[in-house]
């Protein structure tokens, strides 16, 4: 399975850190945030990764190179200065990802999820990893009912930014900027959106405060999911 790491965002809420450093290169516990993902993907058996680039993308390309030191072959999907959002960014990268299901990971998250455990069923257009709601997003996004993702029911959970996708999810899309959520809602309405819950370490590194909190946690204790 190939993987895509989303890394094109500007990181407005992490300014001034991201004025000169792309968000995925901010350090967490001694290495760039994106490096945690790349090492984990290689451990899971992924051999090819696609990274989308926009804001300060040249720095990412220089820092990561062809991916050899991670045990990966990295390709880059170049986007305009105004990044294409998640849906548009994935659609733009489809020629690099190929026809088989592929893994997508948000580059601005930290997680200890074992990517090797993820799979997608034969009917599903996408399979999402949901996590307990962090303090900054208490209302959540979706619910799970017998492995299917719905908008109703309890408990509400938050989309982690990690999932397995089929290219068919993007059928009928056109090049340009567009969000992912409408595509997920359409798949849900067709009963073709599955998911699973992950209760391990996961953090949306979306602000300076969350980044500092993550770096302040001891290395030898379990990391909390609510940061």
N, C-alpha and C positions, 0 to 999 in steps of 0.2 A: 504493500500500500504506500502510495506517495503521501506527502504531507505538505500543507501550506501554513506558513506562519505569517499572520497579519502584522505588518510592521510599518505601514505607510502613514499612520496618523501623526498629527502635529503635536499632540500632548499638551493642549492648552492649560489644563489644570495642574500640570507639573512644571509650569514656568516659575522661575527663570531657568530651572535645570535644563529644560528642553529647548531653550533658545539657541544653544550651541551643541547640544548632544541629542541625537534621536532617542526617543523614549526607550526602545528595546535595548539600547546600550547603557542605560543607567545600571549601576552596579547593585546587586543583591548578594550579600554574603560573599563578597570577594570576586564575583564574576558578573559579566553583563547578564541582564534579565533574559535576553533571548538565548544565551548560551545554555541556561538551565533546560530550556525546551529542546534545543538541538541535541544535547547529550542524552536527554530522556528519549527522544525519538529514535536515536541510534540504538539505544539499549532495547527498545521495543521492536527492533528489526527493520525500521524504516531505513531506506538507503537513498532516497531522493526527496529533497525538500525544495519547495518554491517559497521565496520571500518577496512580498510586494514592497516597492520602494516609492517614496515621494519625498516627504520632508527630510532633508539632510541624508538622502538615500546613499550618496557617495560614501559617507562615513560607514554605513552598514556594509556596503560592498567591500570596502577596504578592510574592515575589521574581520569579516567572516570569510572572505575569499571564496574559493570553490568548495569549502566545507570539509576539506581533507582531514583536518585535525579533529573534527567531530565524528569522523567515520561516515560522512554523508557526501552526496553530490548536490550542491546547491545551485539552483537556477534563480534568476531574478526577473520579476515582472515589474517593469517600469510603468509608473503612472504619472499623470500630469501633476503640476505643482499643486493644484487643488485635487486632493486624493479622491478616489472614486467611491468612497464609502465601502462597507463590508460586502454588500451584494455585488456592486459594480466591480469591486476589486477582485473578488473570486471569479466572476464571469470573465473578466479580462485575462485571468491567468489560466483559464480552462485549456488552452492549447498546450500549456506546459504540464498540466496535471493529467492529461490523458482521459481515457474513456472509463476506467475503473473507479470504484468508490475511493475517496481520498479523505484524509484527516485534515481538519482545520483547527488551528490553535491561535487564540488572540495573543499577540506578542507582548501585551501589557498586563498579563496575569502571571502569578507565580503559583505553581501547583506541584504536588508530589504524586499526582495520578500516574498509574502505570498505563501508558498508552497502548500497550500490547493487549490489554483486556477489552479494548473497544472493537465492536463489530456492528454491522448493519444488517438487518433482516432483508429477505428477498423482496418484500413489498414496500418497504420504507424508502422514501426519497431522502430523508435525513434522520440521523440518530443523534440526539443532543445529550450532553452531560449537564445535569442540574445539580445545584449545591444549595445548602441552607442559606437563607437570606442574610447577607451582611448588614451591618447596622445602617449603612448608607442607602440600602435598597430594601427596606423592610416589607414592602408589599409584594415582592417577588415578581415573576414573569408568567409562570405556568404551573400546572399541577400534573401529577402522574397518576394514571389509572391503568393498572395491569400492563405496564410497559408502554402505554400510549400517552402522548402529551396532549393535554387539554387546557382550556382556559378557565375551567370551573373545577371546584373541588378543593380539598384541603389535604395536606398542607401546601401552601404556595411555596414555590422554590424559584431560584434564580438561575438563568442560563449562564453557564460558566464561561462561554466563549470557546468551548471545545465541542467538536462534533465530527461525525462522519457523514459525508455528503455524496450523493450521486449527481452526475452531470445533468440528469433529467430534471432535477429541481429547477434548473435555469432555462428550461425549454421555453422559447418564446421571448426571452429577454433580449434587449438591444444594448449595444455598447453605450457607456456613459455612467454617470453617478446614480446609484440607487441603493436603498437599504436592503438588508436581508429579511427583516421581519415580515413584510408582506408575502414573500415566498414561503416562509415557514407557516404562516397562517393559512395559505392556500393548501399546503400539504396536510396541515392539521384538519382542515375541512374535508379533505378527501380521505381522512383516516390513514394517512401515509407518513406520519411523523411519530417516531418512537423516541424513547429516552431512558435514562437511568439516573439514579441518585448517587452522588459521591459525597461522603462525609469526611474525607481526609483533608489535608492541608490545601487550601486554595485562597488566594488573595487577589483582588482587583487592585493593581498598583496604579491607581488613577490620580492620586494626589501626593503632594510632597509629604503630608503627614502620614499617609499609609505606607509610603516607601520607607520613611524613618522608623515607623513601628515594626515593619517587617524586618529591617536590618537590626533592630534592637532586641529581637527575640533570641533567647539562648538557642544554640545549635543542637543541644542534646535533649530537648524536650519536644513533644509534639507541638506543631504549629496550629494555632487556633484558626478556624474558618471565618470568624467574624472579626475582621480588622478594619 
